[in-house]
Amino acid sequence: MKKLRDYEIGIAKLSNKKHEYEFEMDDSFFDLFGGDIILGGKLLAKVELEKTETLLTLDFAINGHVRLTCDRSLDEFDEPVSIQETLRMKFGAEEKELDDDLWEIPLDTQTINIAQHLYDYIGLSLPMKKLHPRFRNDEDEEEAEEAILIYSSRHATDNESEDDDSGDDDDDVDPRWDALKNLN
């Protein structure tokens, strides 16, 4: 069984240049996080780490597939995954997230563990609606039919026809906005 230590990169003794790493993720990787969305999978993450005096830049290329449960039929299926992400870590006083793709880590950090980042990137790449491939064509047809529908909140009154485009909409304007008309 894989452990989180398998996803550590020792940065203390790295020279200031580019370094390449590969990490394999399988069912045991997803078991480490105990989530119920991703049931398993087989992925390969290629990580290119560029170290400078003040910054680490990690470029992730994650490819493979994950096993999900269909929201409609509850059948398991494999969802292909192809991810390109960049994470920057600058050296500072404490460990904290500064932005979505920028972290601050202490200057004396010996190793970084990228397991959580890998898991997060995979999770964020998944579609909101998890549909088995056999239902995807049905879903596309439903969306196309919905796009044809025209919604309107305007109702024609007895004295007014729907084709009347007189352009006189001042009667419908809230009187509080009339003061803004005088601003020039």
SVG drawing of the C-alpha trace seen along z (x, -y; Angstrom):
<svg xmlns="http://www.w3.org/2000/svg" viewBox="-58 -67 81 69">
<polyline fill="none" stroke="black" stroke-width="0.4" points="0.0,0.0 1.3,-3.4 1.9,-6.0 1.9,-9.8 5.7,-9.6 5.8,-8.2 4.8,-11.7 7.5,-13.7 10.2,-15.6 13.4,-16.5 14.1,-20.1 16.9,-21.0 19.8,-19.5 18.4,-20.3 20.5,-22.7 18.9,-25.7 17.8,-24.2 15.0,-22.0 14.3,-18.5 11.8,-15.9 9.8,-13.4 7.2,-10.8 4.5,-9.6 2.1,-6.7 -1.3,-6.9 -3.6,-3.9 -6.4,-2.7 -4.2,-2.8 -3.5,-6.5 -7.2,-7.3 -7.6,-5.2 -5.3,-7.5 -7.9,-10.3 -11.0,-8.2 -13.2,-10.2 -16.3,-8.6 -16.3,-10.5 -13.2,-9.0 -13.4,-5.2 -10.0,-4.5 -8.0,-4.9 -4.7,-4.6 -2.8,-7.8 0.7,-9.0 1.9,-12.4 5.0,-14.0 6.2,-16.8 8.8,-19.3 10.2,-21.2 12.3,-24.4 14.1,-25.6 15.5,-29.2 16.8,-31.0 13.3,-32.2 10.8,-30.1 9.8,-26.6 7.8,-26.2 6.1,-22.8 4.5,-22.0 2.1,-19.0 1.1,-16.9 -1.4,-14.2 -2.8,-11.6 -4.8,-8.5 -8.3,-7.6 -10.3,-7.5 -13.3,-5.3 -16.5,-7.2 -20.1,-6.3 -22.7,-7.5 -25.1,-10.0 -28.0,-8.6 -27.5,-4.8 -25.1,-4.3 -22.9,-2.2 -19.1,-2.6 -17.2,-3.8 -13.8,-5.1 -13.4,-8.8 -10.3,-9.9 -8.2,-12.6 -5.7,-14.9 -4.5,-17.8 -1.9,-20.6 -1.4,-22.7 1.3,-24.9 2.0,-25.5 4.4,-28.0 5.9,-27.9 7.9,-30.9 10.1,-30.8 8.9,-32.9 8.3,-32.8 5.5,-30.2 3.5,-27.7 0.3,-29.1 -1.7,-29.3 -1.5,-32.8 -3.5,-32.1 -4.9,-29.1 -1.6,-28.4 0.8,-30.2 2.0,-28.8 4.4,-30.2 6.7,-27.7 9.3,-28.2 12.9,-28.8 14.2,-25.8 11.7,-23.3 13.5,-20.0 10.8,-18.2 7.4,-19.0 4.6,-16.5 2.5,-16.9 -0.1,-14.2 -2.8,-16.6 -2.1,-18.8 -2.3,-15.9 -5.6,-14.7 -7.1,-18.2 -6.1,-18.7 -7.7,-15.4 -10.9,-16.2 -11.2,-19.7 -10.9,-18.3 -13.9,-16.0 -17.3,-17.1 -19.9,-18.3 -22.4,-15.8 -20.9,-12.4 -22.6,-10.5 -21.7,-7.1 -20.6,-7.5 -23.7,-5.7 -25.9,-8.6 -23.8,-11.5 -25.4,-11.6 -28.8,-11.8 -27.6,-14.6 -26.3,-16.6 -29.7,-16.2 -31.6,-17.4 -29.3,-20.5 -29.9,-21.2 -33.6,-21.0 -33.4,-23.3 -31.4,-25.8 -34.3,-26.1 -36.8,-27.2 -37.4,-30.9 -38.2,-32.3 -39.9,-35.6 -41.0,-37.3 -43.0,-39.9 -46.8,-39.3 -49.0,-41.1 -52.0,-42.8 -55.4,-43.0 -54.7,-46.5 -51.2,-45.7 -50.1,-43.2 -46.8,-41.3 -45.6,-42.9 -46.0,-46.4 -42.6,-48.0 -43.5,-51.6 -40.3,-52.0 -42.1,-54.0 -41.0,-52.1 -40.9,-55.1 -44.1,-54.1 -42.5,-51.0 -39.4,-52.7 -39.2,-52.9 -39.6,-56.6 -36.5,-56.5 -34.4,-56.3 -35.8,-59.5 -33.3,-61.6 -30.5,-59.8 -31.8,-61.0 -30.9,-64.6 -27.3,-63.8 -25.0,-64.9"/>
</svg>
